[in-house]
Amino acid sequence: PVHVKEKLGIAVVDNAYLPQTKDENISEDWLAFVSVPTFKKIESERPGEIKSFLSVGTGSGLDVLAGAEVFGAKRLAFTDLQEKVVKAAAKNVERNLLKPDEVEVNGYTGDLFAPLRNKEDPASQPRFDVIYENLPNVPLAEDKEVEDSRNSGHYLEKRKERIPKEVHAAMLDLHFLALQQASEFLEEKGVVLSLIGGRVPLDTIVNLGTQAGVNSEIIKYKWKVQSEPEDVIGGYAKQEEEGYGPFIFYRSADLKKAFEGVSFEESGEKAHDIEKSIEDKRLTATEAFKLWKSGESIGHTVVVLKSSAI
């Protein structure tokens, strides 16, 4: 590492999503498995140009440290819903940078871009070269509050904003709202990188950009074994019963075969072809949950969507 310590010391408060740290689980950690390689791809296309990085819904701050290391960004910012999560993330970032005095670090508490917005003086709002979001799209049960356990990084709360019907049915509300709001916080050549669990058709994900008023394209496409399957697959199955979806899961063995020989570099270009090749292997969440309970390994696809202002 050039900008962060070789061994990171991370404190995770109860409300932040718990990173996967064991070697046998590392493929389940989205940051290590998908986000960092994507950051490296962006850096290779624009070497030395990424000076500022924002994570929306950072959790522990690991994604911010990844932005610092890969891009060498000297202005780092992040948001999360709860103040104690933001304070913990700020400490994690500052104490793991090799030269913290040379980096501007700002944490904001609030919903999506709200804490960065200045209605009286919009010109003073911060802008960024890269905005990264891996926001939750797992439904929050009626009897749970986002303050409970690790819900702030894992569950999707009900929204009051107007959400397109297709987006809401796919439970991509937060990704849509982030894209809709992001343009006013992007530098001229800035991009938004959205990491989305692809449990819906690819066209639905791509159309997020059109509906949010930005240009979007799939740049990476991977698969992973579903972590926390009882909660996640079970949660999606329950939402199907309530009229959402249907959602798309697969047997892990089918995904492994479909992606065999596909490099990370070419995965975005081949995404639709891969999806089509396993169309007959799709499982609804209800079907997947039954198979998982019988001992089957269940997985899903992961999409990185790159968006820019029109």
MONOR-V694220 format. One record per helix or strand of 3 or more residues. SS is the DSSP state (@ for helix, = for strand). FROM is the first residue (numbers start at 0). TO is the last residue. If there is no record, write none. Layout:
ss->[SS:SS]
from->[FROM:FROM]
to->[TO:TO]
//
This chain:
ss->[@:@:=:@:=:@:@:=:@:@:=:@:@:@:=:@:=:@:=:@:@:@:@:=]
from->[22:29:51:61:74:82:99:103:113:121:127:150:164:172:185:201:213:228:248:251:270:278:284:297]
to->[27:44:55:70:79:95:101:108:115:123:132:152:168:184:197:211:224:240:250:258:276:280:292:308]
//
